[in-house]
Amino acid sequence: MTRSAPGSILFGAGLALSFATMAAAGDIRTLTVGEPVTTLSHHGYGDLACLGPDGAPVAHVSEWSAVLECPADAAGLRTVRVYYDDAAQEWISVNDKWGGTRVAGHPVELTVRVDADGVLETLAVRTDPEARQYMHKKAFLLGNKVKSHYGWQGWQCSVGQPSAERREVGGTFVDERCEKVTDGREIVLQTQLYRDAADDVVNATSFEVKRRPQS
């Protein structure tokens, strides 16, 4: 792995090859909460979609330096959907030969929120509900990768229990929400695997990494 910037977290250092797509110098790829994205190279990234209040794309920009052209919300933050560039083969590990926007091998939806100075305030990831079934079936396991990276200790978790509305899937039930503050970051992680009242399987991981200024 290459060196990281001071104070940043290597999401994938020392872990399995599936983390190669999270590579180099940030929380995910070169994205580091608290650092300016406007100075990043666009290499390895594809489309950047500016999102409106309803989460739908309203514009597209082709470089990180242009994200400030995206519309701002009431708090002055720009929300941008990020896609990886499949043509940048060096980003793709032997376990991710199909490419796409992935974290630890899991197809994901990746969005960031950027302030008026171009600083990355929040990074949000959720497993892609539209991924093919053979790729989506282990979506709940991404939560363990997140905990492993940021350290197993210090999480404050609430754990749900099976009920008539939320039942086990093949003997497994997961309904957990965890929070952790570490290294200038506040992390919220939610992991789910259960069968709901409509008999649909809910299988998902989402996490958000938010900048937390240190006093």
C-alpha positions as CSV (number, residue, x, y, z in Angstrom):
1,M,0.0,0.0,0.0
2,T,1.1,3.5,-0.6
3,R,1.7,6.1,2.2
4,S,-1.3,7.9,3.7
5,A,-1.6,11.6,4.3
6,P,-1.1,12.7,8.0
7,G,-4.2,12.1,10.0
8,S,-5.9,10.1,7.3
9,I,-7.1,6.5,7.6
10,L,-6.1,3.8,5.3
11,F,-9.3,1.8,4.6
12,G,-7.7,-1.5,3.6
13,A,-4.2,-1.4,4.9
14,G,-3.1,-4.8,5.9
15,L,-6.4,-6.4,5.0
16,A,-7.4,-8.7,2.2
17,L,-7.0,-8.1,-1.5
18,S,-10.6,-7.2,-1.8
19,F,-9.7,-3.9,-0.1
20,A,-7.5,-2.9,-3.0
21,T,-10.4,-0.9,-4.5
22,M,-10.4,1.2,-1.3
23,A,-6.8,1.9,-1.9
24,A,-4.2,4.4,-1.2
25,A,-4.6,7.6,0.8
26,G,-8.0,8.1,2.2
27,D,-11.1,6.7,4.0
28,I,-12.1,5.3,0.6
29,R,-9.7,5.5,-2.2
30,T,-8.3,9.0,-2.1
31,L,-11.3,10.5,-0.3
32,T,-10.5,11.6,3.2
33,V,-13.0,13.3,5.5
34,G,-11.8,16.7,6.4
35,E,-9.6,17.1,3.4
36,P,-10.3,19.2,0.2
37,V,-11.6,17.2,-2.7
38,T,-11.1,20.0,-5.1
39,T,-7.3,19.3,-5.2
40,L,-7.8,15.6,-6.0
41,S,-6.9,14.0,-9.3
42,H,-9.9,12.6,-11.1
43,H,-7.9,9.5,-12.1
44,G,-9.8,6.4,-11.1
45,Y,-13.2,8.1,-10.9
46,G,-15.9,8.4,-13.4
47,D,-19.1,10.4,-13.3
48,L,-19.8,12.9,-10.5
49,A,-23.5,13.6,-10.2
50,C,-24.8,16.6,-8.3
51,L,-27.8,15.5,-6.3
52,G,-30.9,17.6,-5.5
53,P,-32.9,17.6,-2.3
54,D,-34.8,14.5,-3.4
55,G,-31.5,12.6,-4.1
56,A,-32.0,12.7,-7.9
57,P,-29.2,13.9,-10.2
58,V,-29.6,17.5,-11.2
59,A,-26.3,18.1,-13.0
60,H,-23.0,16.4,-13.8
61,V,-19.4,17.5,-13.4
62,S,-16.3,15.8,-14.8
63,E,-13.7,16.9,-12.3
64,W,-13.4,17.2,-8.5
65,S,-12.4,20.8,-8.9
66,A,-15.9,21.5,-10.3
67,V,-18.0,20.1,-7.5
68,L,-18.5,23.6,-6.1
69,E,-20.7,24.2,-9.2
70,C,-23.2,21.7,-7.7
71,P,-26.2,23.3,-5.9
72,A,-25.9,23.8,-2.2
73,D,-28.4,22.9,0.5
74,A,-29.5,25.2,3.3
75,A,-26.4,24.3,5.3
76,G,-24.1,25.2,2.3
77,L,-23.2,21.6,1.5
78,R,-23.1,20.0,-2.0
79,T,-24.1,16.4,-2.2
80,V,-22.4,14.4,-5.0
81,R,-22.9,10.8,-6.1
82,V,-19.5,9.2,-7.0
83,Y,-18.9,6.5,-9.5
84,Y,-15.6,4.6,-10.1
85,D,-14.1,4.4,-13.6
86,D,-13.9,0.8,-14.7
87,A,-11.3,1.8,-17.3
88,A,-8.8,2.6,-14.5
89,Q,-7.7,-1.0,-14.2
90,E,-5.1,-0.4,-11.5
91,W,-8.0,0.3,-9.1
92,I,-9.4,-3.2,-9.6
93,S,-8.1,-6.1,-7.6
94,V,-8.1,-9.7,-8.6
95,N,-11.2,-10.2,-6.5
96,D,-13.0,-7.3,-8.2
97,K,-12.3,-8.1,-11.8
98,W,-15.8,-6.8,-12.9
99,G,-15.0,-3.4,-11.5
100,G,-17.8,-1.0,-10.7
101,T,-18.2,1.2,-7.6
102,R,-17.3,-1.1,-4.8
103,V,-16.1,-1.1,-1.2
104,A,-14.4,-4.3,0.0
105,G,-15.8,-6.1,-3.0
106,H,-19.4,-5.1,-2.3
107,P,-21.3,-3.1,-5.0
108,V,-22.3,0.2,-3.3
109,E,-23.8,3.6,-3.8
110,L,-21.3,6.2,-2.7
111,T,-22.1,9.9,-2.0
112,V,-20.1,12.7,-0.4
113,R,-21.1,16.1,1.0
114,V,-18.7,18.9,0.4
115,D,-18.7,22.4,2.0
116,A,-18.2,25.8,0.3
117,D,-14.4,25.5,0.5
118,G,-14.4,22.1,-1.2
119,V,-13.7,20.2,2.1
120,L,-15.2,16.7,2.4
121,E,-17.6,16.9,5.3
122,T,-19.4,13.6,5.0
123,L,-18.9,10.3,3.2
124,A,-21.9,7.9,2.9
125,V,-22.0,4.4,1.6
126,R,-24.8,1.9,1.3
127,T,-24.8,-1.5,-0.4
128,D,-26.4,-1.3,-3.8
129,P,-29.9,-2.8,-3.6
130,E,-29.9,-3.1,-7.4
131,A,-26.8,-5.3,-7.5
132,R,-27.1,-8.8,-9.0
133,Q,-28.3,-11.3,-6.4
134,Y,-25.0,-13.3,-6.4
135,M,-23.2,-10.1,-5.5
136,H,-25.8,-8.7,-3.1
137,K,-26.4,-11.8,-1.0
138,K,-23.6,-11.1,1.5
139,A,-24.3,-7.3,1.8
140,F,-24.7,-7.6,5.5
141,L,-21.1,-8.7,5.9
142,L,-19.7,-5.3,4.9
143,G,-20.4,-4.1,8.4
144,N,-17.7,-6.4,9.8
145,K,-15.2,-4.9,7.3
146,V,-16.1,-1.4,8.5
147,K,-15.6,-2.4,12.2
148,S,-12.4,-4.1,11.4
149,H,-11.0,-1.1,9.7
150,Y,-11.9,1.5,12.3
151,G,-11.1,-0.9,15.2
152,W,-13.3,-3.4,16.9
153,Q,-13.3,-1.5,20.2
154,G,-15.3,1.6,21.2
155,W,-18.5,1.0,19.2
156,Q,-21.8,1.8,20.9
157,C,-24.4,-0.5,19.5
158,S,-28.1,-1.2,19.7
159,V,-29.1,-4.6,18.6
160,G,-32.6,-5.6,17.5
161,Q,-34.2,-9.0,18.2
162,P,-36.3,-11.2,16.0
163,S,-40.1,-10.6,16.1
164,A,-43.2,-11.4,14.1
165,E,-42.4,-8.5,11.8
166,R,-38.6,-9.2,11.5
167,R,-37.7,-12.9,11.3
168,E,-34.5,-14.9,10.7
169,V,-33.2,-15.7,7.3
170,G,-31.7,-19.2,7.2
171,G,-31.1,-19.1,10.9
172,T,-29.4,-15.7,10.8
173,F,-30.8,-12.4,12.1
174,V,-29.0,-9.1,12.1
175,D,-30.5,-5.7,13.0
176,E,-27.7,-3.5,14.4
177,R,-27.0,0.2,14.6
178,C,-23.5,1.2,15.9
179,E,-21.7,4.5,16.4
180,K,-18.1,5.4,17.1
181,V,-16.0,8.6,17.4
182,T,-12.4,8.2,16.4
183,D,-9.6,10.3,14.8
184,G,-11.7,13.3,14.1
185,R,-14.6,11.2,12.7
186,E,-18.0,10.3,13.8
187,I,-19.1,6.9,12.2
188,V,-22.6,5.6,12.1
189,L,-23.0,2.0,10.9
190,Q,-26.2,0.1,10.2
191,T,-26.3,-3.6,9.3
192,Q,-29.4,-5.6,8.5
193,L,-30.4,-9.2,7.5
194,Y,-33.9,-10.3,8.2
195,R,-37.2,-11.2,6.6
196,D,-39.8,-8.5,7.0
197,A,-43.6,-8.6,7.5
198,A,-44.1,-8.7,3.7
199,D,-41.8,-11.8,3.6
200,D,-39.1,-9.8,1.7
201,V,-35.5,-10.3,2.7
202,V,-33.8,-7.1,3.9
203,N,-30.0,-7.5,3.4
204,A,-28.0,-4.3,3.6
205,T,-25.1,-2.3,5.2
206,S,-24.9,1.4,5.3
207,F,-22.3,3.7,7.0
208,E,-21.6,7.4,7.2
209,V,-18.3,9.0,8.1
210,K,-18.7,12.6,9.2
211,R,-16.0,15.1,10.0
212,R,-15.9,15.9,13.7
213,P,-13.6,18.9,14.5
214,Q,-11.3,18.1,17.4
215,S,-11.3,20.5,20.3
